[in-house]
């Protein structure tokens, strides 16, 4: 079984805030890793991370 989770994240940076939607197969930690790599930011820049949906695929 494969679990797909969707998160929304709010990032704080020098020029304001940015809101992202992330789809992760690795849960919350996987979503955090995706954000930090894609946005080239430290973990502390993520101000809010909220799970908005979970889907299971057989």
DOBAFI-346342 format. One record per residue: residue number from 1; residue in three letters; z, y, x of N, C-alpha, C in turn. Coordinates in Angstrom, 3 decimals. Example, Ala and Ser with C-alpha at 12.3 -4.5 7.8 and 13.67 -1.06 7.14 Angstrom:
2
@num 1	residuo Ala	n_w 7.800	n_v -5.690	n_u 13.190	ca_w 7.800	ca_v -4.500	ca_u 12.300	c_w 7.800	c_v -3.300	c_u 13.200
@num 2	residuo Ser	n_w 7.080	n_v -2.250	n_u 12.850	ca_w 7.140	ca_v -1.060	ca_u 13.670	c_w 7.870	c_v 0.030	c_u 12.900
//
This chain:
58
@num 1	residuo Unk	n_w 0.000	n_v -1.169	n_u 0.835	ca_w 0.000	ca_v 0.000	ca_u 0.000	c_w 0.000	c_v 1.247	c_u 0.891
@num 2	residuo Unk	n_w -0.766	n_v 2.222	n_u 0.503	ca_w -0.921	ca_v 3.475	ca_u 1.233	c_w -0.324	c_v 4.601	c_u 0.397
@num 3	residuo Unk	n_w 0.520	n_v 5.430	n_u 0.991	ca_w 1.144	ca_v 6.536	ca_u 0.278	c_w 0.589	c_v 7.846	c_u 0.820
@num 4	residuo Unk	n_w 0.029	n_v 8.637	n_u -0.082	ca_w -0.530	ca_v 9.940	ca_u 0.267	c_w 0.368	c_v 11.004	c_u -0.354
@num 5	residuo Unk	n_w 0.864	n_v 11.914	n_u 0.484	ca_w 1.729	ca_v 12.978	ca_u 0.000	c_w 1.081	c_v 14.330	c_u 0.263
@num 6	residuo Unk	n_w 1.235	n_v 15.245	n_u -0.697	ca_w 0.708	ca_v 16.589	ca_u -0.565	c_w 1.881	c_v 17.563	c_u -0.484
@num 7	residuo Unk	n_w 1.809	n_v 18.479	n_u 0.480	ca_w 2.870	ca_v 19.454	ca_u 0.719	c_w 2.284	c_v 20.858	c_u 0.688
@num 8	residuo Unk	n_w 3.126	n_v 21.830	n_u 0.352	ca_w 2.785	ca_v 23.228	ca_u 0.581	c_w 3.749	c_v 23.740	c_u 1.643
@num 9	residuo Unk	n_w 3.235	n_v 24.575	n_u 2.516	ca_w 4.048	ca_v 25.121	ca_u 3.605	c_w 3.834	c_v 26.625	c_u 3.682
@num 10	residuo Unk	n_w 4.902	n_v 27.317	n_u 4.031	ca_w 4.832	ca_v 28.749	ca_u 4.287	c_w 5.127	c_v 28.963	c_u 5.765
@num 11	residuo Unk	n_w 4.200	n_v 29.639	n_u 6.444	ca_w 4.355	ca_v 29.938	ca_u 7.866	c_w 4.601	c_v 31.424	c_u 8.044
@num 12	residuo Unk	n_w 5.470	n_v 31.762	n_u 8.958	ca_w 5.729	ca_v 33.156	ca_u 9.311	c_w 5.154	c_v 33.382	c_u 10.705
@num 13	residuo Unk	n_w 4.325	n_v 34.416	n_u 10.850	ca_w 3.764	ca_v 34.726	ca_u 12.159	c_w 3.761	c_v 36.232	c_u 12.379
@num 14	residuo Unk	n_w 3.230	n_v 36.664	n_u 13.479	ca_w 3.274	ca_v 38.080	ca_u 13.868	c_w 2.637	c_v 39.021	c_u 12.841
@num 15	residuo Unk	n_w 1.662	n_v 38.529	n_u 12.105	ca_w 0.906	ca_v 39.379	ca_u 11.187	c_w 1.269	c_v 39.138	c_u 9.725
@num 16	residuo Unk	n_w 2.385	n_v 38.475	n_u 9.446	ca_w 2.792	ca_v 38.244	ca_u 8.068	c_w 3.058	c_v 36.770	c_u 7.788
@num 17	residuo Unk	n_w 2.735	n_v 36.364	n_u 6.559	ca_w 2.960	ca_v 34.984	ca_u 6.137	c_w 1.640	c_v 34.333	c_u 5.762
@num 18	residuo Unk	n_w 1.624	n_v 33.021	n_u 5.842	ca_w 0.456	ca_v 32.236	ca_u 5.448	c_w 0.949	c_v 31.026	c_u 4.678
@num 19	residuo Unk	n_w 0.295	n_v 30.697	n_u 3.587	ca_w 0.642	ca_v 29.518	ca_u 2.798	c_w -0.475	c_v 28.488	c_u 2.949
@num 20	residuo Unk	n_w -0.084	n_v 27.240	n_u 3.219	ca_w -1.035	ca_v 26.153	ca_u 3.439	c_w -0.746	c_v 24.991	c_u 2.500
@num 21	residuo Unk	n_w -1.757	n_v 24.198	n_u 2.222	ca_w -1.599	ca_v 22.931	ca_u 1.520	c_w -2.012	c_v 21.838	c_u 2.497
@num 22	residuo Unk	n_w -1.152	n_v 20.832	n_u 2.646	ca_w -1.358	ca_v 19.768	ca_u 3.630	c_w -1.315	c_v 18.426	c_u 2.929
@num 23	residuo Unk	n_w -2.250	n_v 17.544	n_u 3.262	ca_w -2.248	ca_v 16.168	ca_u 2.778	c_w -1.872	c_v 15.289	c_u 3.960
@num 24	residuo Unk	n_w -0.841	n_v 14.456	n_u 3.772	ca_w -0.321	ca_v 13.664	ca_u 4.890	c_w -0.169	c_v 12.205	c_u 4.496
@num 25	residuo Unk	n_w -0.497	n_v 11.320	n_u 5.424	ca_w -0.247	ca_v 9.890	ca_u 5.268	c_w 1.033	c_v 9.489	c_u 5.986
@num 26	residuo Unk	n_w 1.636	n_v 10.428	n_u 6.718	ca_w 2.808	ca_v 10.136	ca_u 7.551	c_w 4.063	c_v 10.858	c_u 7.078
@num 27	residuo Unk	n_w 4.105	n_v 11.278	n_u 5.839	ca_w 5.287	ca_v 11.917	ca_u 5.297	c_w 5.490	c_v 13.334	c_u 5.811
@num 28	residuo Unk	n_w 6.718	n_v 13.807	n_u 5.672	ca_w 7.051	ca_v 15.178	ca_u 6.036	c_w 6.858	c_v 15.449	c_u 7.526
@num 29	residuo Unk	n_w 7.298	n_v 14.533	n_u 8.363	ca_w 7.139	ca_v 14.726	ca_u 9.810	c_w 5.662	c_v 14.765	c_u 10.208
@num 30	residuo Unk	n_w 4.842	n_v 13.952	n_u 9.554	ca_w 3.408	ca_v 13.981	ca_u 9.819	c_w 2.783	c_v 15.301	c_u 9.409
@num 31	residuo Unk	n_w 3.232	n_v 15.846	n_u 8.278	ca_w 2.732	ca_v 17.141	ca_u 7.814	c_w 3.116	c_v 18.245	c_u 8.798
@num 32	residuo Unk	n_w 4.350	n_v 18.197	n_u 9.289	ca_w 4.807	ca_v 19.190	ca_u 10.263	c_w 3.966	c_v 19.116	c_u 11.535
@num 33	residuo Unk	n_w 3.685	n_v 17.912	n_u 11.987	ca_w 2.873	ca_v 17.745	ca_u 13.194	c_w 1.457	c_v 18.288	c_u 12.979
@num 34	residuo Unk	n_w 0.882	n_v 18.021	n_u 11.800	ca_w -0.447	ca_v 18.532	ca_u 11.494	c_w -0.462	c_v 20.059	c_u 11.526
@num 35	residuo Unk	n_w 0.550	n_v 20.674	n_u 10.938	ca_w 0.618	ca_v 22.141	ca_u 10.886	c_w 0.738	c_v 22.727	c_u 12.284
@num 36	residuo Unk	n_w 1.667	n_v 22.211	n_u 13.071	ca_w 1.888	ca_v 22.779	ca_u 14.407	c_w 0.661	c_v 22.619	c_u 15.298
@num 37	residuo Unk	n_w -0.053	n_v 21.524	n_u 15.153	ca_w -1.256	ca_v 21.319	ca_u 15.965	c_w -2.412	c_v 22.195	c_u 15.483
@num 38	residuo Unk	n_w -2.634	n_v 22.254	n_u 14.176	ca_w -3.770	ca_v 23.004	ca_u 13.630	c_w -3.586	c_v 24.513	c_u 13.772
@num 39	residuo Unk	n_w -2.360	n_v 24.982	n_u 13.597	ca_w -2.093	ca_v 26.416	ca_u 13.653	c_w -1.616	c_v 26.877	c_u 15.024
@num 40	residuo Unk	n_w -1.415	n_v 25.934	n_u 15.940	ca_w -0.933	ca_v 26.240	ca_u 17.291	c_w 0.333	c_v 27.104	c_u 17.238
@num 41	residuo Unk	n_w 1.318	n_v 26.583	n_u 16.485	ca_w 2.559	ca_v 27.324	ca_u 16.294	c_w 3.760	c_v 26.411	c_u 16.545
@num 42	residuo Unk	n_w 4.910	n_v 26.994	n_u 16.832	ca_w 6.116	ca_v 26.179	ca_u 16.997	c_w 6.662	c_v 25.746	c_u 15.633
@num 43	residuo Unk	n_w 7.498	n_v 24.744	n_u 15.643	ca_w 8.103	ca_v 24.228	ca_u 14.408	c_w 8.895	c_v 25.306	c_u 13.680
@num 44	residuo Unk	n_w 9.501	n_v 26.188	n_u 14.413	ca_w 10.332	ca_v 27.235	ca_u 13.817	c_w 9.518	c_v 28.220	c_u 12.965
@num 45	residuo Unk	n_w 8.204	n_v 28.255	n_u 13.139	ca_w 7.349	ca_v 29.137	ca_u 12.338	c_w 7.197	c_v 28.629	c_u 10.902
@num 46	residuo Unk	n_w 7.503	n_v 27.360	n_u 10.656	ca_w 7.415	ca_v 26.792	ca_u 9.308	c_w 8.695	c_v 27.162	c_u 8.569
@num 47	residuo Unk	n_w 8.584	n_v 28.079	n_u 7.613	ca_w 9.755	ca_v 28.574	ca_u 6.899	c_w 10.074	c_v 27.745	c_u 5.663
@num 48	residuo Unk	n_w 9.071	n_v 27.114	n_u 5.080	ca_w 9.296	ca_v 26.329	ca_u 3.872	c_w 8.267	c_v 25.201	c_u 3.830
@num 49	residuo Unk	n_w 8.721	n_v 24.009	n_u 3.483	ca_w 7.834	ca_v 22.860	ca_u 3.321	c_w 8.296	c_v 22.117	c_u 2.078
@num 50	residuo Unk	n_w 7.407	n_v 22.020	n_u 1.097	ca_w 7.783	ca_v 21.423	ca_u -0.180	c_w 6.753	c_v 20.373	c_u -0.583
@num 51	residuo Unk	n_w 7.239	n_v 19.180	n_u -0.959	ca_w 6.357	ca_v 18.114	ca_u -1.428	c_w 5.939	c_v 18.437	c_u -2.860
@num 52	residuo Unk	n_w 4.636	n_v 18.433	n_u -3.128	ca_w 4.180	ca_v 18.742	ca_u -4.481	c_w 3.628	c_v 17.520	c_u -5.210
@num 53	residuo Unk	n_w 3.231	n_v 16.480	n_u -4.461	ca_w 2.781	ca_v 15.264	ca_u -5.150	c_w 2.803	c_v 14.064	c_u -4.197
@num 54	residuo Unk	n_w 2.892	n_v 12.883	n_u -4.805	ca_w 2.846	ca_v 11.619	ca_u -4.095	c_w 1.923	c_v 10.672	c_u -4.860
@num 55	residuo Unk	n_w 1.015	n_v 10.028	n_u -4.142	ca_w 0.102	ca_v 9.069	ca_u -4.760	c_w 0.135	c_v 7.777	c_u -3.963
@num 56	residuo Unk	n_w 0.160	n_v 6.653	n_u -4.662	ca_w 0.114	ca_v 5.351	ca_u -4.026	c_w -1.248	c_v 4.723	c_u -4.267
@num 57	residuo Unk	n_w -1.830	n_v 4.191	n_u -3.214	ca_w -3.128	ca_v 3.524	ca_u -3.317	c_w -2.932	c_v 2.089	c_u -2.869
@num 58	residuo Unk	n_w -3.387	n_v 1.159	n_u -3.664	ca_w -3.231	ca_v -0.252	ca_u -3.328	c_w -4.238	c_v -0.719	c_u -2.321
//
